[in-house]
Amino acid sequence: MNSPLSDAVKNPLKSLDEWEDFVVQHYPEPMSDAPKAKVAVGHAPDKTETEFRNYEAEARPTVREFYRLNHTFQTYAFAKAKRDEFLGLNRLKMGIWEAAEYLNTLVDDSDPDTDLSQLEHLLQTSERLRAEGQPRWMILTGFVHDLGKILCLWGEPQWAVVGDTFVTGCAYSPKCVFPQFFQANPDSQNPLYQSANGIYEPNCGLDKVQLSWGHDEYIYQVCRDYLPKEGLAMLRYHSFYPWHREEDYSHLTNAADEALLPWVRRFNPYDLYTKSHAKPDSKALRPFYEALIGEYFPGKICW
């Protein structure tokens, strides 16, 4: 199911980093005793509702347009169609390090602020986890967590690859970024989808709901047979900010989800706050990561 939109409309961001930079601005690292990556970023207390709206007002026009497209076109039917299209995992077979090198071909010369490769961005996250003594499976989770962005290399629009995850098939959370843009989503006119629970049973569990489509769900499905359930939750929900940062959607979660939530929150600082311009030495690090990958994955897996 290919989008009929032009490339300029499908991809309003100069690079995917524009969305990630906005997320960091929108969710500054809270001051907390919870485990978090010790990185050189500004710590800020949790923001008030007014401050949230200020961040939206200060967003770049390209970021606002990205969210408008995301909220307009990420319908229940769209998310289902993308699962049908991609989750057969029959496009190619390649190893994890090979996939990271493949992702490296996603280059955006239009962004002068980006001087790291995609592989180096992955290594920044995983190396911070490693430096702070996190479990080996969690280090590996950090390395693979953004590999789902290879969807961009297969022609997918930015708004169907990245973005804040939300639940389709029920009322939109008011804690989603730019919730006003959901008014243009066709599902907003379907009463079946606009009650609190929508088409779902109360507290059915996140496994039973259909989240908006993107790189999180894709890499979760690719890795689901290989990593511990805690790591898989980190992969699947790391962009699900209305849940793990805003504490919404509790009417749909179950006890299993709540047990995994602390792990998703434990991962979040490493996902958001480890970026710098210091380049990891991918050549020197490769033997360590190839050995680590070999502990959990076969030589090649289906994508």
C-alpha positions as CSV (number, residue, x, y, z in Angstrom):
1,M,0.0,0.0,0.0
2,N,2.0,2.9,-1.3
3,S,1.2,6.5,-0.4
4,P,-0.1,8.6,-3.3
5,L,1.6,11.7,-1.9
6,S,4.7,13.2,-3.5
7,D,8.1,12.8,-1.9
8,A,8.1,16.4,-0.8
9,V,4.8,15.9,1.1
10,K,5.6,12.5,2.4
11,N,8.9,13.6,3.8
12,P,8.7,17.1,5.3
13,L,11.6,16.7,7.7
14,K,15.1,17.5,6.6
15,S,16.1,14.3,8.4
16,L,14.6,11.9,11.0
17,D,16.8,13.7,13.6
18,E,14.4,16.7,13.4
19,W,11.7,14.6,14.9
20,E,14.0,13.1,17.6
21,D,15.3,16.6,18.5
22,F,11.8,17.8,19.0
23,V,11.0,14.8,21.2
24,V,14.0,15.6,23.4
25,Q,12.8,19.2,23.6
26,H,9.2,18.2,24.4
27,Y,10.3,15.6,27.0
28,P,13.4,17.1,28.7
29,E,15.0,14.6,31.1
30,P,13.1,14.8,34.4
31,M,14.9,15.2,37.7
32,S,14.4,11.8,39.3
33,D,16.1,9.1,41.3
34,A,15.1,6.6,38.6
35,P,18.0,5.0,36.7
36,K,19.0,7.2,33.7
37,A,21.8,7.7,31.4
38,K,24.4,10.1,32.9
39,V,24.9,12.3,29.9
40,A,25.6,16.0,29.4
41,V,22.1,17.3,28.9
42,G,20.1,19.9,30.8
43,H,17.9,18.4,33.5
44,A,14.5,19.9,33.8
45,P,11.5,19.1,36.1
46,D,8.4,17.7,34.6
47,K,6.7,20.3,32.5
48,T,3.3,21.9,33.1
49,E,0.5,21.7,30.5
50,T,1.2,25.3,29.5
51,E,4.9,24.5,28.9
52,F,3.9,21.6,26.7
53,R,1.9,23.9,24.5
54,N,4.8,26.3,24.4
55,Y,7.0,23.6,23.0
56,E,4.4,22.9,20.3
57,A,4.3,26.6,19.4
58,E,8.1,26.7,19.1
59,A,8.2,23.6,16.9
60,R,9.8,24.0,13.4
61,P,7.3,24.3,10.6
62,T,8.7,21.0,9.2
63,V,8.0,19.2,12.5
64,R,4.5,20.6,12.7
65,E,3.8,19.4,9.1
66,F,5.3,16.0,10.0
67,Y,2.8,15.6,12.9
68,R,-0.1,16.9,10.8
69,L,0.6,14.2,8.2
70,N,1.2,11.5,10.8
71,H,-2.1,12.3,12.7
72,T,-4.1,12.6,9.5
73,F,-3.0,9.4,7.7
74,Q,-2.3,7.0,10.5
75,T,-5.7,5.4,10.5
76,Y,-6.7,2.0,11.9
77,A,-6.9,0.7,8.3
78,F,-3.5,2.2,7.4
79,A,-1.8,0.6,10.4
80,K,-3.4,-2.8,9.6
81,A,-2.4,-2.6,5.9
82,K,1.2,-1.8,6.8
83,R,1.3,-4.8,9.1
84,D,0.0,-7.0,6.3
85,E,2.5,-5.5,3.9
86,F,5.7,-5.8,6.0
87,L,5.2,-8.4,8.8
88,G,5.5,-11.3,6.5
89,L,9.2,-10.6,6.9
90,N,9.9,-11.8,3.4
91,R,11.9,-9.0,1.8
92,L,15.4,-10.2,2.5
93,K,17.6,-12.1,4.9
94,M,20.5,-10.4,6.6
95,G,22.4,-10.3,9.9
96,I,22.1,-7.6,12.6
97,W,25.4,-5.9,11.9
98,E,24.7,-6.2,8.2
99,A,21.3,-4.5,8.8
100,A,23.1,-1.6,10.6
101,E,25.4,-1.2,7.6
102,Y,22.4,-1.3,5.4
103,L,20.7,1.4,7.4
104,N,23.9,3.5,7.0
105,T,22.8,4.0,3.4
106,L,20.1,6.3,4.7
107,V,22.0,9.5,4.3
108,D,20.6,13.0,4.3
109,D,23.0,15.5,3.1
110,S,20.4,18.3,3.5
111,D,20.9,18.3,7.3
112,P,24.2,20.1,8.1
113,D,23.9,19.3,11.8
114,T,24.1,15.6,11.3
115,D,27.7,14.4,11.2
116,L,27.3,10.9,12.5
117,S,26.2,7.8,10.5
118,Q,23.2,5.8,11.4
119,L,25.5,3.1,12.7
120,E,27.3,5.5,14.9
121,H,24.0,6.8,16.3
122,L,23.1,3.2,17.3
123,L,26.5,2.7,18.9
124,Q,26.1,5.8,21.0
125,T,23.0,4.3,22.6
126,S,24.5,0.9,23.1
127,E,27.9,2.1,24.3
128,R,26.2,4.2,27.0
129,L,24.3,1.2,28.2
130,R,27.5,-0.8,28.2
131,A,29.4,1.9,30.0
132,E,26.8,1.9,32.8
133,G,26.9,-1.9,33.3
134,Q,23.5,-2.7,31.9
135,P,22.7,-6.3,31.0
136,R,24.1,-7.6,27.8
137,W,20.7,-8.2,26.3
138,M,19.9,-4.5,27.0
139,I,23.1,-3.3,25.4
140,L,22.0,-5.3,22.3
141,T,18.5,-3.9,22.5
142,G,20.0,-0.4,22.4
143,F,22.0,-1.4,19.3
144,V,19.0,-2.7,17.4
145,H,16.3,-0.4,18.6
146,D,16.3,1.9,15.6
147,L,17.0,-0.6,12.9
148,G,13.4,-0.5,11.9
149,K,14.1,2.8,10.2
150,I,15.2,0.8,7.2
151,L,11.5,1.2,6.2
152,C,12.6,4.5,4.9
153,L,14.9,2.7,2.4
154,W,11.9,0.9,1.1
155,G,10.0,4.1,0.2
156,E,8.0,4.5,3.3
157,P,7.1,8.2,4.2
158,Q,8.7,9.6,7.3
159,W,5.3,9.8,9.1
160,A,4.9,6.0,8.7
161,V,8.4,5.3,10.1
162,V,8.9,7.6,13.1
163,G,6.6,9.6,15.3
164,D,5.0,9.3,18.7
165,T,3.2,6.0,18.9
166,F,-0.6,6.1,19.8
167,V,-3.4,3.6,19.8
168,T,-5.6,3.3,16.7
169,G,-9.2,2.1,16.9
170,C,-10.1,4.2,20.0
171,A,-10.3,7.8,21.1
172,Y,-7.1,9.7,20.7
173,S,-5.2,10.6,23.9
174,P,-5.2,14.3,24.6
175,K,-1.6,13.8,25.7
176,C,-0.4,13.1,22.2
177,V,1.6,15.9,20.7
178,F,-0.5,18.2,18.5
179,P,-3.8,16.4,19.2
180,Q,-5.7,18.9,17.2
181,F,-4.3,17.4,14.0
182,F,-6.3,14.2,14.6
183,Q,-9.4,16.1,13.6
184,A,-8.5,15.5,9.9
185,N,-8.1,11.7,10.5
186,P,-11.0,9.9,9.0
187,D,-11.2,7.7,12.1
188,S,-12.2,10.8,14.1
189,Q,-15.6,10.6,12.3
190,N,-16.2,7.0,13.1
191,P,-18.1,6.7,16.4
192,L,-16.9,3.1,16.8
193,Y,-13.3,4.3,17.1
194,Q,-14.0,7.3,19.3
195,S,-15.0,6.0,22.7
196,A,-12.4,5.5,25.3
197,N,-12.0,1.8,24.7
198,G,-13.1,1.9,21.1
199,I,-13.1,-1.6,19.6
200,Y,-11.2,-3.0,22.5
201,E,-12.1,-4.6,25.8
202,P,-11.2,-2.7,28.9
203,N,-7.7,-3.6,30.2
204,C,-7.3,-6.1,27.3
205,G,-3.5,-5.5,27.2
206,L,-1.3,-3.7,24.7
207,D,-0.8,-7.0,22.8
208,K,-4.5,-6.8,21.8
209,V,-4.5,-3.2,20.5
210,Q,-3.3,-1.9,17.2
211,L,-0.7,0.8,17.7
212,S,0.1,3.3,15.0
213,W,2.6,1.9,12.5
214,G,6.3,2.7,12.5
215,H,9.8,1.5,13.1
216,D,9.1,0.4,16.7
217,E,6.5,-2.2,15.7
218,Y,8.6,-3.4,12.8
219,I,11.8,-4.0,14.7
220,Y,9.9,-5.7,17.5
221,Q,8.4,-8.2,15.1
222,V,11.8,-8.8,13.5
223,C,13.4,-9.5,16.9
224,R,10.5,-11.1,18.8
225,D,12.0,-14.7,18.7
226,Y,15.4,-13.6,19.9
227,L,15.4,-11.1,22.8
228,P,13.9,-11.3,26.3
229,K,10.5,-9.9,26.9
230,E,11.9,-6.9,28.6
231,G,14.0,-6.0,25.6
232,L,11.1,-6.6,23.3
233,A,8.9,-4.2,25.2
234,M,11.7,-1.6,24.9
235,L,11.7,-2.1,21.1
236,R,7.9,-2.0,20.7
237,Y,7.1,0.9,23.0
238,H,10.1,3.2,23.0
239,S,8.2,5.8,21.1
240,F,4.9,5.3,22.9
241,Y,5.4,8.5,24.9
242,P,1.7,8.9,25.8
243,W,2.0,5.7,27.8
244,H,5.4,5.5,29.3
245,R,5.9,9.3,29.8
246,E,2.4,10.6,30.1
247,E,0.8,7.7,32.0
248,D,-2.1,7.5,29.7
249,Y,-3.9,4.4,28.2
250,S,-4.0,2.6,31.6
251,H,-7.7,1.7,30.7
252,L,-6.3,-0.6,28.0
253,T,-3.2,-2.0,29.7
254,N,-3.1,-5.2,31.8
255,A,-0.8,-6.5,34.6
256,A,1.8,-7.8,32.1
257,D,2.1,-4.4,30.6
258,E,2.5,-2.7,33.9
259,A,5.2,-5.1,34.9
260,L,7.2,-4.2,31.7
261,L,6.6,-0.5,32.0
262,P,9.6,0.1,34.4
263,W,11.9,-1.5,31.8
264,V,10.6,0.7,29.0
265,R,11.2,3.7,31.3
266,R,14.6,2.5,32.2
267,F,15.5,2.4,28.5
268,N,14.0,5.8,27.6
269,P,16.9,8.0,28.8
270,Y,19.4,6.0,26.7
271,D,17.2,6.4,23.7
272,L,16.7,10.2,24.0
273,Y,19.7,11.6,25.8
274,T,22.8,9.9,24.6
275,K,23.4,11.9,21.4
276,S,26.6,13.9,21.0
277,H,29.0,14.7,18.2
278,A,31.7,12.2,19.5
279,K,32.0,9.4,17.0
280,P,32.2,5.9,18.2
281,D,34.8,3.8,16.5
282,S,32.6,1.3,14.7
283,K,35.6,-0.6,13.3
284,A,37.1,-1.2,16.8
285,L,33.7,-2.0,18.3
286,R,32.6,-4.4,15.7
287,P,34.2,-7.6,17.2
288,F,32.5,-6.9,20.5
289,Y,29.1,-6.4,18.9
290,E,29.4,-9.3,16.5
291,A,30.1,-11.6,19.5
292,L,27.2,-10.1,21.4
293,I,24.8,-10.5,18.5
294,G,25.9,-14.1,18.1
295,E,24.7,-14.8,21.7
296,Y,21.1,-14.0,20.7
297,F,20.7,-14.0,17.0
298,P,21.5,-16.5,14.2
299,G,23.8,-15.4,11.4
300,K,20.9,-14.1,9.2
301,I,17.3,-13.3,10.1
302,C,14.2,-12.4,8.0
303,W,13.3,-8.8,7.4
